[in-house]
Amino acid sequence: MFRYILRRLLQSAILLFIVLSVVFVAGRSIGDPAILILGAEADAASVLQLRTNLGLEDPMLTQYLRFLGDALRGDLGATYRYGMSRGELGGGLPEGRAALPLVVERLPATFYLAGVAIAIAMIVAIPAGILAAMYPRSLLDRAINVISLAGVSVVEFWLALMLVLIFAVTLGWLPTSGYGGIAYVILPAMALAFRSIGRMAQITRSAMLDELAKPYIITARAKGLSPARVSLVHALKNASVPIVTISGDEIATILTGVIIIEFIFSWPGIGQITLDALSRRDLPIVQASIFVLVLIVLIVNLLVDLAYVILNPRIRLR
């Protein structure tokens, strides 16, 4: 177990290195950071002075090694927008807020929204998939299949706009946007969860159907066990590995899908600050957001792999 965890941590570190390298190259491809800070109207002397202060006149390899060294210390640059004083840029380094702490401050709001969406998806999808497998080809099974197909087919931002139009604008039941209690989180969480409900329900149904067709289930039924006990106690445990797999994948999908949803609902999380930074070409914020999201996804994948062994001891970590 320890060797497996160590190996996965090493793989995660390599992936983070690749991601940071791509971010570095992309950041230098979208434009001159000095011009992004000063604006297109800045004179050439001021741009050259700032490029020198920021180390942008150094060879690319030197800039890359410095970028990696700073990243290892948790320094992904200072934001171009928050706390930036343009009047001092010509005489020294800009004193903006550090990007990574600014992004981390937004994590609680993002985790709140993603957590509610994940809870809704699991509470709805897993029981629906089990019921569909218990009563195959029934009206209930067909209805669940239709809903799950709609879930995997719908576009999240379109669904978000329709939910706002129906439940907030037309009916007036819920607020259109903002951050606060349960009333504010329902619509964005539903918009995030709907696709995951569809996928998780389909995988749960498929896994349960496979298990319910196996000989040990026939034996359990022959012993007089109730259908609910056979499905929920015996079949569900053995079908849990693919369910956990898709659940982990959907958790990662929801965490990365919050970017658009947070922007639509003015939710003060990572997504909103990332899109705001993209519109202003605030590269350090974008770098920090990508780093944090990738790190969270890697942690989720590691936890899912470890859950395999707990659910099924026959699985060996190789």
N, C-alpha and C positions, 0 to 999 in steps of 0.2 A: 504493500500500500504506500509506504513512504517513498519508495523508488518511483512509483507511478506518479505520485503527486509532484515529486521533484522534476521528473521528466516533463510533465505537463506545464509546470511553471517555467521551465526552460523554453519550451515551445511557445508559450505565451510571450515570454520576453523577446524571442526572435520575431514574432508577429508584430509586437509593439514597435520594435526597431524598424521593421519594414513600413509600418503605417507612418511613423514619424519621418522616415525618409521620403515617402510619397508626399506627405504634407509639406516638407521642406521644398521639394522640387515644384510642387503646385503653387506654393506661395511665391516663388520667384518667377513663375510663369504668368501670373495674372496681372503683373504690373510692378513698377518700381515702388517699394514700400515708402521711400521718401516722398514721392509724389502723392501716394495715397494719404500720407499724414498731412502734408502741407497743402495739397490741393493742386489742381492743374494750373491755377493762376500764379503759382509761386515762380520766382525768377530762378535762373539757372544757378546763380551763386549760392542761394539759400539751399537749393536741392543738393548741390555738391557738398556743402558744409554738413548737412544732415546725414548724407550718405557716408561721409567720413566718420562722423560721430557714431553712427550705428554700425560701423564696420563693414558696410556694403561695398567699399572699395577694395577690400581684401580679396585674395583669390577665393574661388568658389569652394575649394576643398577646406580652406581655413574656416570659412563661414559655416560649412557643414559640420566640421568637428566641433566648433564652438556651440552650434545649435544642439548637437547631441549631448555635449557636456552640460549645458544649461538644463536640458530636458531631464537628465539623470538627477539633477538637483531639484526638480520640480519647477523649474523656471521656463515657461513657454512664452515669455515675452510680456511686454506691457501693452495694455489695450490702447489703440489709437484714439478712442472716443472718450472713455471715462477718465476724468482727471487730467486730460492732456492740455498743456498750456502751449499754444503755438508761438507765443511771444518769446519763449525761451529756447525754442528749438535750434536756432542758429548758433547759440553759444554753448550748448552742452547736450547731453543725452536727455530725451524727453522723460518726464516723471509722471507717467500714467500709472494706473492701478495694475497690479500683477494680474494676468489673465486667468491663470489656473484657479486661484482662490475665488475670483469673481464667478467663475463657472460652478465651482463646488458649492457656493452659496445658493445656487438655484436647484441643487439636487433634491432637497426635501420636497419642494413643490412637484418636481418631476416624479419622484418616487411615490408621492401621494396619489397623483393621477394614474400612474402606471399600476400601482398596487390595487386600486379600485377596479381598473379595467381587467387586470388579471383575475381578481376574485370573481367578477361578474362572468368572465369567460369560463372559468372552471366550474362555478356553481351551475351554470346553465348547460354547458357543452357535455360534460362527463355524464351526468344523469340522462341527458337526452340521447347520447350515444348508447348507453346501456339499455334504455327502454326500446330504442330502435332495434337493437340486437335481440332482445328478449321476445319481440313481436315482429319478426321479419315479414316484409311484404304486406303488412297491415296498413290501415289508414294512418295510424300514428307514425309508422316508419316512413311512409311516403311524405307526410307533412314535414318530418324532421329532415329528410333528405332535401326537400325543396328549400327549406330555410337555410340549411348548411351550404347548399350550392349558391344561394343568393349571397351568403356571407363571404364566400371565397371569391365571388365575382364582382362585388360592389367596390367602388373606389372610395377610399376613406374620406377624402375632402368633400366629395359630393354628398356622401351620407351625412357628414357633419353639417353641411349647409342645409340639407333637408330636415334634419332634426331641429336645427335652430328655427327654420321657417315654420315647422308644424307646432312644436311644443313651446317655443319661446315667443314667436311673433304672432302666430294665429291663435293658439289656445292661451298663451300667457301663463303657463304653469311653471315655467322655469326661466331663470335669467339667461339672456343671450350670451353673456361672456362675463369674465371676471374671476376672481379667486376668493374662496371662502369656504363655507360649510358644505354640507352634502348636496344642497340644491345647486351649487355651482359646478360640482364635479360629475353630476349624472350624465349630462349630454356629452361632454368630451370623453368620458369613460365608455359610454355606449358606442360612440363613433370608433374608438380604438378597439373595443372588444368584439365587434360584430364579425370581423374577418376571422379572428381567432376562434370564436364560437363555431363558425362553419368548419374550419379545418380540424379542430379538436373533436367535434362531434363525429365527423367522418372517420377519423382514425380510431376513436373509441369504439364506434360501431363495428368497424372492420376487425379490430383486434378481438373484440368480444365474440363476434361470429366465428372466428377461427377457433377460439377456445371452447365455445359451446358445442362445436362439432367433434371434439376429441373424445376418445374412449372413456377417460376418467369422468367426464361429465355425464356420459350415458350411464356409467356405473352409479354415480351419485344420484341420478334420477331414479334408477332402478331400486335404490335403497329407500325411496320414499321421501327424499328431501324436497322441500318446497322450491319452486322456481326462483323465488327471490333469494333463498339461501344459496342455491347452486350458482346463481349469477354473481351475487355480491360478495360471497365468501370465497368460493372456489375459483370461478372463472376470472373475476376481476383482478385477483392477486397475480395470476399468471399472465394476464393481459396488460399489466401495469407498465412493463418496460417500454413498449411503443407509446403508451399514453404519456409517460414521463418524458420520453424523447420529444414528442410533439409539444408538450407543455413547455419544456425548456426552450425550444425553438420559438414558440409564440411569445414567451417572456422577452426574449431578445428582440423579436420583431416589434413588440409593443414599445419597448424602451427606445428603439430607434425610430419608431413611427410617431413618437410624440412631437417631433419637430413641427410637422404641418399642423397637427391638431392644436398644439399650444398656441400657434400663431393665430389660428382661426378664432379661438376662444379667449384670446388675450390672457393666457395662463402664464404666470411668471416663472417658467422653468427653463431648462436648458434649450429647448426647442425655440422659444421666443427670442432668447438672446443670441442664438446661433443665426437665425434668419435675419435678425436685425444687424448682426455683424457682417453677414454676407452682403446685405444691401449697401452697407457703408464700407465694404472691403476692409473690415477690421480683422486682419489676418490672425493676430495672436488669440483672439476670442475663438475663432474658427478652429485653430490648432488645438486649443485647450478642450473645446467641446468634443472634437473627434477623439482625442486621447481618452477623455473620461468615458465616452460611450463605448469605445472599443474595449477598454479595461473592464467595464461592467459586463459586457457580453462574454468576455473570456472567463470571468468569474462564474457567471451563470452556467456556461458550458461545462466548467470543471465540476460544479456542484451536481449537475445532471449526471455526469459520468460516475461520480461517487455514489449517487443514489441508485444506480444500476445494481451495485453489489449488495446494498441493503435490501433491495426488493427481491433480488434473485441471487443467492449466494453461489449458484452454479456458474455465474458469469465471472470469469477471471479478468483481472486488469492486466492487459498485455500492452 
